[in-house]
Amino acid sequence: MAAHSIPSIVSTERRARTRSAARVDGAVAVIERVFALALLIAAMPALITCSIAIMILSRRSPLIAHKRVGRYGSTIWVLKLRTMWNNDGFPRARLIERVSSSGLTVLPKGRLDPRVTSRFAAFCRKHSLDEVPQLWNVVCGDMALVGPRPLTKQELEVYYGAKARELLTRKPGITGLWQVRGRSGLTYRQRRRLDLHLVRNCNFAMYIYVLLASVPSVLTGRNAW
């Protein structure tokens, strides 16, 4: 009788641990969303200033919503300040332009990207000002402060393959390991390795490390373009 009860006990303990972990994850998510909202409010003057400058320089919407793959394969729209435009456009009144990844070529970013035609836009990219709007994605629960970067379906297929499913068990984040260990200077293979390491091993210590290390990385703009 006792022998037959062991699997039941183990199963009960496992369910209890799972429920406990879910409660912890839920609490962390709430704290993260509140903190992201506070950061977004604090950054609002800079965000508004950048948006006005981009509207004047590009004659287009200041915000872009990129279609990305979120946790468990859900579709999310990741916000960014517009940093790429050409000079043959026409004024558009809308605040946000949605951009689908459909039909886009998967290419790593170059140091001298010809699509970035403005020094102001290059400055925003170098110091990650273009990613400040993603705090709203965190507030909405689509992203986390720390996690693997949100990727397109094409990027997941080309660079992650069978490992994509594992990557998508975690919410995509504004910052992560490869953003503080080389940023744009890393190859996709290196980014993949660091993203998967984060997904497999992230704990409170790593979470705090990534957050703190992101501050000098953003301020200096080292290895970012």
ABEGO torsion letter per residue (X at the ends): XAAAAAAAAAAAAAAAAAAAAAAAAAAAAAAAAAAAAAAAAAAAAAAAAAAAAAAAAAGBBABBBBBBBBBGGBBBBBBBBBABBBAABBBBABABBBBBABGBBBBBBBABBAABABAAAAAAAAAGAAAAAAAAAAAAGABBABEBBBBBAAAAAAAAEAAAAAAAABBBBABBAAAAAGEAABBAAAAAAAAAAAAAABBAAAAAAAAAAAAAAAAAGBGBX
